[in-house]
């Protein structure tokens, strides 16, 4: 999760977020190079008392500053297109989980396992333990097995919500009367935090998302206990 000293992106928990981080670093490297070169040229032109006769009006320089940006855009577009294909939906997910947004809490339904369902409310500040995180802890976590293809179906019961987990690279809107779906896979165990990222009313900041990624064997034990 993000802390007070985090100045970059959160540590990735999924292959998708890893690729998004790589693309971010790749794009930032190109942008920094362009910024340094353009700044150097501008400073040189401002403080230089001489002017090149072909710098302002010349076919060669115009051709150069037309071709170079086109090549730069190609270097950015090719990894971006590759990432779009990676983000495509999986054909055969192992588990389907339905998430319903309410004002102001989340509901989860595991329809593959005897229609297991529960609500997830934020724990009030006065009920938190010393090791809990304020405005991020919930009473019922969403449990998922790691290294498993999961399909998430998101909708809403009232207004538009947005189910977001930054470390998974996921953000999907929950729209009333419509089912949106996304697939993901967590590559490690741990607890993941997120929040609704669509302004949905007075208590928009008080409907956090908490995921616990565990091993598949412990997930099956949790399912067997929860469905009794």
Secondary structure, DSSP 8 states (H G I E B T S, - for coil): ---TT--S-----SHHHHHHHHHHHHHHHHHHHHHHHHHHHHHHHHH-S---TTTSS-HHHHHHHHHHHHHHHHHHHHHHHHHHHHTS--SS-SEEEEEEEETTEEEEEETTSTTEEEEE-B--GGG--TTS-TTT-BSS-EEEETTS-EEEEEEESSS-EEEEEGGGTEEEEE-BT--EEEEE---S-EEEEEE--S--STTGGG-EEEEEEE-HHHHHHHHHHHT-
